[in-house]
Amino acid sequence: MIDLEFDRVSKKYLIQQELNGGGTRFPLRGRLRKLTGNYGDFWALKDVSFQVTRGETLGIIGPNGAGKSTILKLLSKITAPTSGEITINGRLSALIEVGSGFHPELTGRENIYLSGSILGMGRREIAKKLDSIIEFAGVHQFVDTPVKRYSSGMYVRLGFSIAAHLQPDILLLDEVLAVGDVYFQAKCYDRIMNLKDGGTTIVFISHDLNAVEFLCDRALLLDYGAVAGEGLPSDIISQYRLAANGAAAPGPLEDRSDGAPKPIQITRLTFHDCEEREVLQAVTGQPLIARVEFTASQPLRGLDFQIFYYSHDAKLHCQFSTSLGCEPTDIDRGEGTVQFWCAELGLQPGIYYADATIKRRADGKEIDWQYRSAILRVEPGKRVSGNFYAPHQWRITQPKEAAAGAILYERECEGQLTTDAIHICHEDSTRGKGTIGLE
Amino acid sequence: MTNDWIAHPIASAVLPTDTRPVTVIRSPSSARLSTIKRLIELAHYRDLLYTLTVHRIKVRYKQSILGMSWAIIQPVSMTIAFTAVFSLIARMPSGGRPYAVFAYVALLPWNFFSSSVTNATGGIVSHSQLITKVYFPREILPITYVLAALVDFLIASSVLAALMVFYRIPLNAQIVWVLPIILVLTAFSLSIALLFSATQVRVRDIGMAMPLLLQLWMLATPIVYPLSAVPERLRYVYMLNPLVAIVENFRRVILYASTPDFASLGTSALISVILLFASYFYFKRVEVTMADII
């Protein structure tokens, strides 16, 4: 069942060209000409086709100016396509920037009616939902106060609450999730998941790739007004990230050191899983192998190999190094590989760029430095809060009342966070003691 | 902050397949919607029309001490000024009725026209935030300004009733003609409101020219002087202004308790209806790109 279909949709905008010269002598003529012609064409969308099936959540991603907002505007009928056809099967609502349509002089209650009817609700429908909207927004005390007296948080909550009470068959989501405090965002996600579970078809347009991956069943990558990719969110996000960095794969390396011929050179940086398969992705808390391949034109002594991991904002997150508590390495002429094993990857989900370097320990000078050699996508594995995952073990100790008297329970877990592996062994309870331990 | 509101569930319901409306969006050139379909769509949005109009009226007088009485103060002050200038100083003929009521009865329809056109012209541009974010039939905005002006008109009419009682001007059955005259006036005001508000989106000159235009238009309408003061040979040109017949007939049925002049009123009605359709058509054509050029 197709709920939404774009069939070869194009949208052309006219861009006004400022006329050079002549404008001062005949200002009116120049202006008139500007109004009648002399426009430049700009195709915001060109021959875009896609479908969204019932109950599906489609994420649309892409760089600025790729046409994402144009799709949103076309779907919500704010502007019309230049050619092509859009079919919408059901009631469509857009969860737009909250609070647009509010009038500052009107009270909260009046604004619920105003904003609600702008979003397409009937007066009777609003009256029925009024209490729920007020309660949801948590503005009970202030419902008869003009919204210009509201705190910005109340304003945003009321706006979202109205929008959240829409009952669309198809929901358009813009960057609304990016505003508000953590409670508000949690509320947004909650409501969206609620709609999703209820069978609402969702189109989510966002720059927040993590949110797209979390919410969407499928993703569409737009670039220069055309569909550049379509598929699983994780694949499309990888494609987008790689394209955005101009590196199709961890292939030819960019050289950051000086131009002189180097005695040793890094040729490749790759990542592997524990079965030695080359991967572009890793999982938090799972093993990861990183492999640096090099070619040396002469034997070298006292070297250290290092890999640095940066997030997209150029923040250094961690490092693999041969220098930790070890003697420096000596290298013979020819090709070779340095392999790093990481038993439990500590990086949180996200996109990381890796630099590979070879350094002489004696003077600390980099002989080779390959800048942004590879991209590593870390996917959610072990879900922990904080900046990174720290491998850890745990044990519970608790005196507990039992029929036969006090029994000391002991549980522990080593290496694994799962409790499946724990076997319980009871000692004779008449002796008043027992243990639960790991086998 | 408590987490109470986070846990609050909202009922949702997705429509079954057979009751879902299907919308097809095409390029404006290949999808000419008929006027009837557009009016049906407008009818779907009647709740928004109502809510916006009510709020238009409420907002106008918010945080003002005199509130709704401004709807009366404005025409009353103008009448006092006109009476001072044209009756005490200039000795303008007023057809055997006191000048104050003669001017006031004409100012009522004029103010209705003038405030609906002035407010509606900037009405779309001042809602650009909404226009670029949400879809609704855009003509709702100018219509709400016209309806709000109609409410002011009704409020100000109470002063007319008081003046009539004060000056002991008799009424008869001809007063019912007021209703069709108001209808024609509303149609004409709406057509100008649609035309100007749509044009203002593209060229802001309309808004700039508005005060001047309305001043000239007022002088070209028999408000401070009677129609009889206009030279006979200029009448044909003069009558092209639909407001002439509207204002003159409004005055005639109320002050002089006579039947309206059907020829002039009919012409005005015809012009208003044709203009209304033309303006609506034009408005809907501009509407398609409104969000792009606003």
Interface residues (C-beta under 8 A of the other chain):
Chain A: M1 Y13 L14 L35 K73 L74 S76 K77 I78 T79 A80 P81 T82 S83 G84 E85 I86 T87 I88 N89 G90 R91 L92 A94 I96 E97 S100 G101 H103 E105 L106 E110 Y113 L114 S117 I118 L119 G120 M121 G122 R123 S132 E135 F136 A137 G138 P146 R157 A164 H165 Q167 D169 D181 Y183 A186 K187 D190 R191 N194 L195 G198 G199 T200
Chain B: M1 T2 N3 D4 W5 I6 H8 P9 I10 S12 A13 V14 L15 T17 R20 P21 V22 T23 V24 I25 R26 S27 P28 S30 Y45 D47 L48 Y50 T51 L52 H55 K58 V59 K62 Q63 Q129 L130 I131 T132 K133 V134 Y135 F136 R202 V203 V288 T289 A291 D292
